[in-house]
Amino acid sequence: AQKVTQAQTEISVVEKEDVTLDCVYETRDTTYYLFWYKQPPSGELVFLIRRNSFDEQNEISGRYSWNFQKSTSSFNFTITASQVVDSAVYFCALSEAPWRNTPLVFGKGTRLSVIA
Amino acid sequence: GAVVSQHPSWVICKSGTSVKIECRSLDFQATTMFWYRQFPKQSLMLMATSNEGSKATYEQGVEKDKFLINHASLTLSTLTVTSAHPEDSSFYICSARAAPTNTIYFGEGSWLTVV
């Protein structure tokens, strides 16, 4: 069975600090996708990244970076020089074998508060 | 880019009434749509999977007679909450899987308040 664990329920940082959000996943499939979404108070899900299981390269997009480690089944997300606008709930998600029309399974989310 | 539109964004209804939420893919065909529910400060929980032209598959614990899902076309799925109760108040969000890329897109979500 697939499972996504985000052990950090809430994190508070001071503006300009770096912060890493942890994500550990479980799956029996060798082919899967991993995702990160941002959910601001308005509720909509903002897509941040999708990574397939065959691509372990780390990715950087501006102040965001992702570290995918298959050996530890982790897909951690780092925000560098955090800003108040980064305050939101962040969800890690997993989708197994996409061609089977499987849904995303979400972690419980990490609420990030960036304090000015 | 691809857009999934969900309507209404906010709805308040009286206890015992029914409310319909629409999820529409605007510029692609969605062979599969998913409905999630999110209670305050909780994660998104899958309610059901709907495939165009067939019956929805409901997750364990979700009452199919209470949450009616219809996916009558490749661009529209609807979720009807029947005989709504205050405990049904939640954030409902749909997602659509685009063929043939299988990319998943999310709607903006609908806030339901039952009074």
Contacts between the chains, C-beta under 8 A, distances in Angstrom:
chain1	res1	chain2	res2	distance
A	37	B	106	7.9
A	43	B	38	8.0
A	43	B	91	5.5
A	43	B	93	7.5
A	43	B	108	7.4
A	43	B	109	4.5
A	43	B	111	6.8
A	44	B	106	7.3
A	44	B	108	4.7
A	44	B	109	5.7
A	45	B	44	8.0
A	45	B	93	6.9
A	45	B	106	4.6
A	45	B	109	7.5
A	47	B	106	7.5
A	91	B	43	6.9
A	91	B	44	7.1
A	95	B	104	7.1
A	98	B	102	4.3
A	99	B	102	6.6
A	101	B	31	7.2
A	101	B	32	4.5
A	101	B	49	7.2
A	101	B	51	7.2
A	101	B	97	6.3
A	101	B	102	7.9
A	103	B	34	4.5
A	103	B	46	5.2
A	103	B	49	6.1
A	103	B	95	7.4
A	104	B	34	7.6
A	104	B	95	7.1
A	104	B	104	6.3
A	105	B	46	7.5
A	106	B	43	4.9
A	106	B	44	4.8
A	107	B	43	6.6
A	108	B	42	7.3
A	108	B	43	4.6
A	109	B	43	5.4
A	111	B	41	7.8
